[in-house]
Structures are given as structure tokens and as C-alpha cells.
Amino acid sequence: MILMGSFHGYKLRRYALAAACAVMASLLLGLPVSAGEGDRTYRYRVTSRGETHYALGSFRHDVRTIFADLRGLSLGGSLRFQIVASGEDLRIVLASPEEIGRSAGVCDESYSCRVGNEILINDENWRNTTPQFGGSVEVYRKYLLRHEMAHWLGMDHAECPGGGPAPLMMQQSKGTGSCHPNGIPLDHERQQLARLQSGRVLRNIPSAMPGPRMAVTVAGDGYWLISPIGETWSFGQAQAQGKIEQHYSIDTGVIGFAADPDGSGVLASAFGGELYALSSGNRDIDEERGSASGIRLNAPVVGVRPDLDGTGYWQVASDGAVFSWDAAFHGSAANYQLRAPVMGMAAHPSGQGYWLVAADGGIFTFGDIPFYGSAANFPLRAPVVGIAAHPSGQGYWLVAADGGIFTFGDIPFYGSAANFQLRAPVVGIAAHPSGDGYWLNGEDGGVFTFGSIPFFGSAAE
């Protein structure tokens, strides 16, 4: 069975942060206490103008997805972009080339353009790129929207520095020279944007991690996928849970996803620290436990894991900070000199500790649980993007973006996707509750099954 939907259509509870919990967590972790919805939020509306051929609904979806990627203009979470139906700060307009050419007499109909508080996106180029670009449509769309948005935020054009990824502010629609096409702001561009916005760049922004996240049912008879903008897909016996009561806007992209151990719901964590619960029946996952959304984060949140006794949960940030909500705090790596961003966490089934994994394969162990080894000294071909613990607690698997699997402890290796011709990078791993296998999920919604466990389906087109 495949069910499709969105977190906007189910009974969601956005976790409120209790002030006392925020102070306690911040003191424990050495973090500054500052409640709020982020440093700055910009509201935008998506519309169209003229005769366009790309569906407006698809364009709106694309825009939201690009803004939900923490590698973009969010600076890791200090800038937020919220879609609205009215009361916007700017409009993002899918426009025909003819309409662009008529706009204020300053725009070339061959390209896109920013005029005042309107960003005019060329419909033809959005569908096909430009002849000079030389990259994929997917990369071009990320580049184009972020480039024009960055103009609106105050940034000017840049030139190719002589090689490597092209600066976001280079006019890549006219060619990239000796640089290669790129839709992600470079580090110095993030710093420039932060200065222009009187803001800050959060630390340890991962270079990988977009795409759907996976959560497995308690029985192992199905799983869910959730996109960065809150769309959900249910496979097998994973049921859409909750009642339609109200709608929520996900201001920062969803990047963590996990099932409640008692089977009553799932948790979704956004990189701004927001936590959303989707629950079934009349039971709501307790709203009073809190979330990291009210803390002035030093780095984006990259994962959420429930305590396996069902009493609470942890959130983890890419700088190694761990936030505990009605779950035992066993320590964090927030003050470590990390060589690479933390990408996720796995809880020991005893509840006595957890492991954090970094993009370089490093493992950090907290609590009264074993350390089984790490891939920190392995010659990795791609960054490590996830970790899954064996249900016995006797080991864990790491997965890299190229589908490689690294097995540690006294547990089986069931195979990897390292030699597959992947259409998109792998972004996560989830273990079957029996320990008899694991699933990998890709940025494109693809699912790969290893071991003697079922394949229930995927969201790949």
C-alpha cells in the first residue's frame, strides 16, 4: 500500500519549548540562551505571469524544496524563507520571456531578472536551462533561484576564480568559463550574505543531506518517507496517522525522521530545531517536552531519535550538540574539535547511551555503551551520511553517500550500493527491527533493500 500526503494535512503538534528546559539544556551544552523563530524570516509568494508552460503548482513545489535545503541561502538556519498567500515581502514569479522583456525596461527576455520586490524566473530557462550553462536542469534551478534571491538580499555579481565550483553570484546562465556549474553558495558567499543581513553563518553546515528521510514501523512491516517540505509517503503497513485538524508551515527543511517506539506516531525534526509530531488515535505525543527551535543554535539540527522506552527523545546538531527532551542526557560533542560535521545519531536499545556519526566516518560514543569502531581513517569515496544501530545493541552500520556500508561490532554485513549506478546520492539508512537487514534511501526517493527483509516501495519517479 502506498499513501501519499503532507504533514500539512495531518494532526500535527509543533513542540513548544519550555523556557526552563531551554535554559537547562543551554547551560549543560554551553550554548547561548535566545528564544525565537530564527534571526530573520522573509515571506514570499509564488505566482505566474504571461503564457507559461511549466505548471505553477510544480514551480511552487520546486521553490519550497530549494529553500528547504540547508545548504542554500539559509546560512544553516539564521535566515528563513516562508511561503505565504498574502502579506509577502517579495514575489517569486514564473514569467514568460515576453513578460520579462517588458518588465521595467531593464530585463533581457533571454534570462531571469530581479525588479524591486519581484524575482522574475524565465519559464523557458526553468524548463530547459540556457545553452551556455552546461549543467543539469536540477542544478540550474537551484542556481537560478538562489542567484536571483541573493540579488534581492543585496549581493552583487562575481567572477569565476579560475576553477572549481562557480560562485553562486557568477552569471552562470551566460556560461561558467573554467569553473563548473554550481547551485550552492560558496563559503565566502555565505559570509558575505551574513554581513549584508547583519546575521551569522551557523557552523558545520553539511555538504550533503538533502532529500527524503525514512522512518520504519515498530513491527518492521512498512516505512515512511518524508521530504524536506513535509510531504509524506507511506509504504507497506505504515499508515497515515492522525486527524486533519489544522495546518502548519514548515519554515526550515525537515532533516530528521523517526517512529515513536510505542507505535503511536512519528517525529520529524527540521534543521532550525523545530519538532513536529504526527500521532494516531486520541494520543498526542507530549507537546511539553520541548524542541531546539527556541535555542539560538550554533549549527543546524540534523537528526532526531526517540528514547526506546518511549519517554522522550534527543535532537542532534551538526556541531555535535545534543538536546535531550525527557530522555537521559549522556553528553555531546559540542566542544570537540570536529574534522567534519555530525550527520546523525543512533540510540542504544538499552537507552543507556547513543552514538553520533560525522561525515568523515568518525564515531562519538556517549553513555554506558560500547564503542565498536569508526571509519574515520578509511579512504572514503563519499561522505558518511547516516548510522543505524543493530537492535541487539551489538553494533552499528554506517552508510556513505555513494551507497557504501561500513559494519562495526558483532553484526552481519548484508551488502551495499557502492557499485550501483545511482541516480542520486544515498542520504540515509534504517535498520529492520529484527536486525535481519536494512534499507538505504536516496535523495531522489529511491529505496534499496539488503538482507532478508521486504522491499515495500519507493518514492523515486
Long-range contacts (C-beta under 8 A, 24 or more apart in sequence): 1-222, 1-234, 1-235, 1-236, 1-237, 2-233, 2-234, 2-235, 2-457, 3-232, 3-233, 3-234, 3-238, 3-239, 3-240, 4-231, 4-232, 4-233, 4-234, 5-231, 5-232, 5-234, 5-240, 6-229, 6-230, 6-231, 6-232, 7-226, 7-230, 7-231, 7-232, 7-248, 7-250, 7-254, 7-268, 7-276, 7-278, 8-230, 8-247, 8-248, 8-249, 9-244, 9-247, 10-232, 10-240, 10-241, 10-242, 10-243, 10-244, 10-278, 11-241, 11-242, 11-243, 11-244, 11-245, 11-246, 11-278, 11-279, 11-284, 12-242, 12-246, 12-248, 12-276, 12-277, 12-278, 13-276, 13-277, 13-279, 13-284, 13-285, 13-287, 14-248, 14-274, 14-275, 14-276, 15-274, 15-275, 15-276, 15-277, 15-287, 15-289, 15-290, 15-291, 15-293, 15-325, 16-287, 16-288, 16-290, 16-291, 17-290, 17-291, 17-292, 17-293, 17-294, 17-295, 18-288, 18-290, 19-294, 21-289, 21-290, 21-325, 22-290, 22-294, 22-295, 25-290, 25-292, 25-295, 25-323, 25-324, 26-295, 28-329, 29-321, 29-322, 29-323, 29-332, 29-334, 30-334, 30-335, 31-295, 31-296, 31-297, 31-298, 31-321, 31-334, 32-296, 33-295, 33-296, 34-295, 34-296, 35-294, 35-295, 36-294, 36-296, 37-80, 37-251, 37-272, 37-293, 38-77, 38-78, 38-79, 38-80, 38-251, 38-252, 38-272, 39-78, 39-79, 39-197, 39-199, 39-200, 40-78, 40-79, 40-80, 40-197, 40-199, 41-79, 41-80, 41-81, 41-82, 41-251, 42-79, 42-80, 42-81, 42-82, 42-89, 42-90, 43-82, 43-83, 43-84, 43-87, 43-88, 43-89, 43-90, 44-81, 44-82, 44-83, 44-84, 44-88, 44-89, 44-90, 44-91, 44-92, 45-83, 45-84, 45-85, 45-86, 45-88, 45-90, 45-91, 45-92, 46-83, 46-91, 46-92, 46-93, 46-94, 47-91, 47-92, 47-93, 47-94, 48-93, 48-94, 48-95, 48-123, 49-93, 49-94, 49-95, 49-96, 49-99, 49-120, 50-95, 50-96, 50-98, 50-99, 50-123, 51-96, 51-98, 52-94, 52-95, 52-96, 52-123, 53-123, 53-124, 53-127, 54-94, 54-123, 54-126, 54-127, 56-94, 59-94, 59-121, 59-126, 61-229, 62-141, 62-145, 63-92, 63-145, 64-229, 65-227, 65-228, 65-229, 66-141, 66-142, 66-145, 66-146, 67-253, 68-228, 68-229, 68-250, 68-252, 68-253, 68-254, 69-142, 69-210, 69-228, 69-253, 70-205, 70-206, 70-209, 70-252, 70-253, 70-255, 70-271, 70-300, 71-184, 71-185, 71-205, 71-206, 71-207, 71-209, 71-210, 72-142, 72-146, 72-184, 72-185, 73-146, 73-149, 73-150, 73-153, 73-185, 73-193, 74-252, 74-271, 75-190, 75-193, 75-194, 75-197, 75-199, 75-200, 75-201, 75-202, 75-205, 76-201, 76-202, 76-203, 76-205, 76-271, 76-297, 76-299, 76-300, 77-202, 77-252, 77-271, 77-272, 77-273, 77-297, 77-300, 77-301, 78-194, 78-199, 78-200, 78-201, 78-202, 79-193, 79-197, 79-199, 80-251, 80-252, 80-272, 81-149, 81-251, 82-249, 82-251, 83-249, 89-117, 90-117, 90-118, 90-119, 90-152, 91-117, 91-118, 91-119, 92-118, 92-119, 92-121, 92-145, 92-149, 93-118, 93-119, 93-120, 93-121, 94-121, 94-123, 94-126, 95-120, 95-121, 95-122, 95-123, 96-123, 96-124, 97-122, 97-123, 97-124, 111-173, 111-174, 112-144, 112-148, 112-173, 113-148, 114-148, 114-151, 114-152, 117-152, 119-145, 119-148, 119-149, 119-151, 119-152, 120-148, 121-145, 121-148, 125-173, 129-173, 130-173, 130-174, 132-173, 132-174, 132-175, 133-172, 133-173, 133-175, 133-176, 133-181, 134-175, 134-176, 134-180, 134-181, 135-172, 135-176, 135-180, 135-181, 136-181, 139-181, 139-182, 139-183, 140-172, 140-181, 140-183, 141-183, 142-183, 142-184, 143-168, 143-172, 143-181, 143-182, 143-183, 144-173, 146-183, 146-184, 146-185, 147-172, 150-185, 150-189, 150-193, 153-193, 153-196, 153-197, 154-193, 154-196, 154-197, 155-189, 155-192, 155-193, 155-196, 158-189, 202-297, 202-298, 202-299, 202-300, 203-298, 203-299, 203-318, 203-319, 204-299, 204-300, 204-317, 204-318, 204-319, 204-338, 204-341, 204-342, 205-299, 205-300, 205-318, 205-341, 206-300, 206-302, 206-318, 206-341, 206-343, 206-359, 206-383, 207-341, 207-359, 207-383, 208-343, 208-359, 208-382, 208-383, 208-385, 208-401, 208-425, 208-427, 209-255, 209-302, 209-343, 209-385, 209-427, 210-253, 210-427, 210-443, 211-424, 211-425, 211-427, 211-441, 211-442, 211-443, 211-444, 211-445, 212-427, 212-441, 212-443, 212-445, 212-459, 213-254, 213-255, 213-256, 213-257, 213-268, 213-427, 213-428, 213-441, 214-257, 214-428, 214-430, 214-439, 214-441, 214-447, 215-257, 215-258, 215-259, 215-266, 215-430, 216-259, 216-430, 216-431, 216-432, 216-433, 216-439, 217-259, 217-263, 218-259, 218-261, 218-262, 218-263, 218-433, 219-263, 219-433, 220-432, 220-433, 220-434, 220-453, 221-454, 222-456, 223-430, 223-439, 223-447, 223-456, 224-257, 224-259, 224-266, 225-441, 225-445, 225-447, 225-458, 225-459, 226-254, 226-257, 226-268, 227-254, 227-445, 228-253, 228-254, 228-255, 229-253, 229-254, 230-254, 230-268, 230-276, 232-278, 233-445, 233-459, 235-447, 235-456, 235-457, 235-458, 236-454, 236-456, 236-457, 238-456, 239-280, 241-265, 241-266, 241-278, 241-279, 241-280, 242-278, 242-279, 242-280, 248-276, 250-274, 250-276, 252-300, 255-300, 255-301, 255-302, 255-303, 256-301, 256-302, 256-303, 256-304, 256-305, 256-315, 256-344, 257-304, 258-304, 258-305, 258-306, 258-313, 259-306, 260-285, 260-306, 260-310, 261-306, 261-307, 261-308, 261-309, 261-310, 262-310, 267-304, 267-306, 267-313, 268-304, 269-301, 269-303, 269-304, 269-315, 270-301, 271-300, 271-301, 271-302, 272-297, 272-300, 272-301, 273-297, 273-301, 273-315, 273-323, 275-304, 275-315, 286-326, 289-313, 289-325, 289-326, 290-325, 291-315, 291-323, 291-325, 292-317, 292-323, 295-323, 297-321, 298-334, 299-341, 302-341, 302-342, 302-343, 302-344, 303-343, 303-344, 303-345, 305-345, 305-346, 305-347, 305-354, 306-347, 307-347, 307-351, 308-347, 308-349, 308-350, 308-351, 309-351, 314-345, 314-347, 314-354, 316-342, 316-344, 316-345, 316-356, 317-342, 318-342, 318-343, 320-356, 320-364, 322-354, 322-356, 322-366, 327-351, 328-352, 328-367, 330-354, 330-366, 330-367, 331-366, 331-367, 332-366, 333-364, 336-364, 338-362, 339-376, 340-383, 343-383, 343-384, 343-385, 343-386, 343-387, 344-385, 344-386, 344-387, 344-428, 345-387, 346-387, 346-388, 346-389, 346-396, 347-389, 348-389, 348-393, 349-389, 349-391, 349-392, 349-393, 350-393, 355-387, 355-389, 355-396, 357-384, 357-386, 357-387, 357-398, 358-384, 359-383, 359-384, 359-385, 360-384, 361-398, 361-400, 361-406, 363-387, 363-396, 363-398, 363-408, 369-393, 370-409, 372-396, 372-408, 372-409, 373-408, 373-409, 374-408, 375-406, 378-406, 380-404, 381-418, 382-425, 385-425, 385-426, 385-427, 385-428, 386-426, 386-427, 386-428, 386-429, 387-429, 388-429, 388-430, 388-431, 388-438, 389-431, 390-431, 390-435, 391-431, 391-433, 391-434, 391-435, 392-435, 397-429, 397-431, 397-438, 398-429, 399-426, 399-428, 399-429, 399-440, 400-426, 401-425, 401-426, 401-427, 402-426, 403-440, 403-448, 405-429, 405-438, 405-440, 405-450, 411-435, 412-451, 414-438, 414-450, 414-451, 415-450, 415-451, 416-450, 417-448, 420-448, 422-446, 423-460
